[in-house]
């Protein structure tokens, strides 16, 4: 299972810099980079709330689930 963070896409759509975004959300630019690069292990709901408020979006606009090939039903062998 993999959760992909699409903050960079939303920032580009909003024509917002990382510094502006970090300041508006109340996190450091380094933590924005951690989110953008997929290195975050967790996101607080208060941070997600601020992200969505600043970007005027829904959580599903910045977070997306991408299944692993090994665990997806399409990759499982079919028994006869």
N, C-alpha and C positions, 0 to 999 in steps of 0.2 A: 504494500500500500504506500502511496506517495501523495502527499498534499503539496500542491504547487501554489506558490504565492505570486499573484499577478499584479503586485503594486506598481511595478515599473510600467506596465501597460496603462494602468489608471493614471499614473502621474503624467505620462505622455499625452493621454487624452485631455487631461485638465491643464496641460502646459504649466506644470508645477515642478519646481526644482526639489531635489532631495532636502536641501536645507530649509526651504519654505515649509515643506511637508512635515519634517521632523519638528520644527518649531511649533507648527499649528497643532500637531498631535501631542507634543510634550514628551518626545523621546529623542535620543541622540541620533545624529546622522549615522553613527556606527551601528546602532541597532536597526536603523532602516536598511542598511546594507546587509545585515544578518537576515532580515526578513526577505529582501529582494533576492538574495543568493541562495535561499532555501536552506540556510544553516540553522534556523530557529527550531528549537525542540518544542516550544509551547508559545502561545500568545494569550495574554490575559484578556478576559472579556472586556475590561475597561479600556484596554488598548485597542481592541477590535472595534469597540463602540466609537472611540475617537477617530480611528482610521475611516470608518464608514461615514461619520459625521463630516469630517474634513473633505473627503472625496465625494460626498453626496451619493453614496452607493449602498448596496446590500453586501453582506458578508460573502455571498456566492460570486460577487464581482471581483473579489480579491483572493479568494481561496477556491481551489478546485482539486477534486480527487482524481488521481490517475492510477488505476490498478496496475499492480505488477503483472507481467506476462505469466509468471508461474502460477499466480493465484487467480487469474481471471478465468471464468468458466469457459471461454472460447479456447483457452490454451490447454484445458484438461483433455486427456485422451477419452474417447468414447468407447465404452466396452459394448461388445455385441452379445 
